[in-house]
């Protein structure tokens, strides 16, 4: 019963986040500020996080909260880990591949993960020992969910590997790691030169997550069998917590 109640709350939080984000988009191009890490943030990011934090406190006053924009508890018996809008740059550009990431951690274990992508009309979620699922967001109440299952893995020489972020945003050590992996895999997504930094590439926009990368969507492509593996080299807990049960329950690691 506890699992179903937590899942119902997560769906409700995802609905709230979608409504806020879409309302801001409808009002016009959102204004953005640049954070210390160089990434953009909007009023929608902050409002989603604040609203979800408030709703969780109403339902579970003793639960802790960790959000990308407002921080929170680093350790707790039970806490929600939230990224209000993951890949804010896509949200600003009108690209559909942005998401709200929702995870519940209990006793250092992620016991619920949900990724909600309103502009893609898709939602993914998982609970330990209950499978990993996906369904259209707009018809979630009436459309049957589909269970995710990853096929047996191939060898690295036959594998399609997602790597993110692109080389200009990596340190020399990270670029060396990416280049080593790319040289041994059959294909990488995006198909970039991971061995060095072309000066012209610094000014070029990074490849879109639709190429098989991006903080969140690269992990989802692994969970749905579109990538054999995904290497993410810069992330916070809010970027990956929701993906852990989604990948694991689909049969991944």
N, C-alpha and C positions, 0 to 999 in steps of 0.2 A: 504493500500500500504506500509506503514511504517513497519508493521509486516512482510510482505513477503520479503521486502528488508533486514531486520535484520536477518530473517531466512536464506536467501540466503547467506549472509555474514558468518553466523555461519557455514553453511555447507562448505563454502570455507575455513574457518579457520581450520575446522576439517580435511579437505583434506590435507592442508599444514602440519598440525601436524603429520598426519599419514605418509606422505612422509618422513619427517625428522626422526621420530622415527624408521621407518623401514630401512632407509638408515644407521643409526647408528648400528642397529642390524646386517645388512648384512655385515658391515665392520668388525665384530668380536664382542666378548663379551665386552660390554661397561665397561670402568673403572668407579668406583664409589668412592665418598667421603662421609663421615659421617657428617651429619649436627648436630647442637647443640641439636636438639630434638631426636637424636639417629637414625634417618632415613637416608637412602641413597639418594644421588642425583648424576646425571650424566651430561655429556655435552649435552646429548639429551634433558634433562629437561630444561636446560638453553636456548638452541637454539630454542626449540619449543616456549617457553615463549617470547623470544626476537622477533622471527619472527611474532608471532601473535600480539604482541604489536605494532610492526612497521606497520603491515597491517591495523590494526584498526585505527592508526593515519593517514594513507593515506586516508582512507574512511571517517573517522569522526574525524577531528583534535581536536574538542572540547571535545570529550569523554575522561573520565578518565579510569584508568586501575588498577586492583589489581591482582597480581599474587603470587603464593605460594613462588617462589624463589626470586623474585625481589621486592616484596611488592608493594606499590603504595598508591593511595588515599583511605582513610578510609571512607570518605563521599563524595558524588558527586551528582549532578543533574542527571547524566547519566554516568554509568561506566560498564565496562566489567570485570567479575571476572573469572579468568582462573587458572586451574591446568593443566600444560602442559602434565605431565605424572602422573596420579594418581595410586598408588600402584607401585612405582618404584622398590620395591623388586621383584615383579613378573616379571616386564620387564627385570630386570637383570638376573633372573633365567630362562628366556625363557618360562615362563608361559603365557597363553594368556589373563588372566584377569587383564589387565591394560587399562586405558582409558585416553582420554583428556576430561576435563570438561570445558564447556563454558556456561557462564550465562551473561545475560544483566540485569542490575538493573536500574530502572528509578523511581525517586522520592520515594526511599526506598521500591520499589516493584520489585520482580523478574519478568520480562516480557518475558523472553526467557530462556529456559534451554536445553542444548544438552549434551549428553554423546556419545562419539565416541570410539568404541573398535575395532580397526583395526584387531587385531589378532583373534578376535571372528567373524569378518566380520559382525558387527552389529552396528547400530546407533539408539539412542532414542532421541526424542526431543518433546518439548511442548511449546505452547504459551497460555496465559490465554484466556479462552473461545474459544479456537480453537482445543482442544483435545490434547491427548498425543499419540505419534505415534512411531513405530519402523519399520525398514526395513534393509535388508542386505546392508552393506556399498558398496560392490563391484559392485552391480547392482542397486544402488539407483536411477539412472536416468531412468531405465526402469522397475524396479520392483515396484509393488504397495505397498504402506505403509499399515501397519496394525494398527488399532486404539486399544489402550490399555483400558481395562475396568476391574476394580476390583469388585469382587462379594461382596455381603453384608457380613460384618464382623461377625465372630463367637465370642463366649465368650472366655475369657482368658483361661479357663480350657480346651478348645478345640483347642487353637491356637498354631501355630508354630512361634516361635519368634527367630529372629536373634539378636545376641549380639556381639559387637566388641569394643575394641580389647580383646584378651584372658586374663584370670585372672592374669598371671604374669606381665602384663603391666598396671594393674589397681591399683589405690590407695585402701587402706582398705575400705574407704567409697564407692567407686565405685564397689568393689567386693561385698559388702553387698547389694547394690542395684541390681546388676546382679543376685545374689543368690536369693533374694526375688522374683524377676520376674520369674526366671527359676523354682523356686519351685511351682509356681502357674500356669505355662503354661504346655500344653500337651507335647511339645517338644521344644528344643532349638537347634539352628544351629550356630556354631558347638556344638556337644553334649559333652560338657566339664563339669568338676566339677567347678562351679562358686563360691563355698563357701569358698575356700581357695587356697593357692598356694603350690602345690607339688614342693619341691626343684628340682626334676628332670625335671619339666616342664620349669624351667627357661632356661635351655640349649636346650630344644627341639624347633624346628621351629614351629611357629604358624600354625593353621589350614588354609588351602588355602581358598580364597574367594568363591571357588566353593561349599564350605560347607554352603553357605548362608550368608556369612559375608564379611568383607572387607569394606573399607571406602566408596567406590562407589557402589559396586555390591550388597551389602546387601540392599541398598535403591532401586536399580532396581528390586531386587527380590520381594520387597514389592509392587512396582508399577505394576509388572506383575502377582501378585497373588500367587507367590511361597512362600512368607512369609506373615503372618498376621500382623506382626509389626517388626520393626527393631530399636534396641537401639544402638546408636553410642555415645560413651562417651568421645572420644578425637577427635576433628576435628577443622579445620579452616573454614572460610567462603567459600574458594575455594573448600572445600570437599563436601559441601552440597548445595550451591546455585543452581547449575544446576539441582539438583534432585527435588527441591521444586515444580516447575510447572509440571514436569513429573509425580510425585506422585499425586499432586492435580488434575490435569486434567484427570487422570485415575480413579478418584473417591476416592482417599485416603486423609489423613490428614497429 
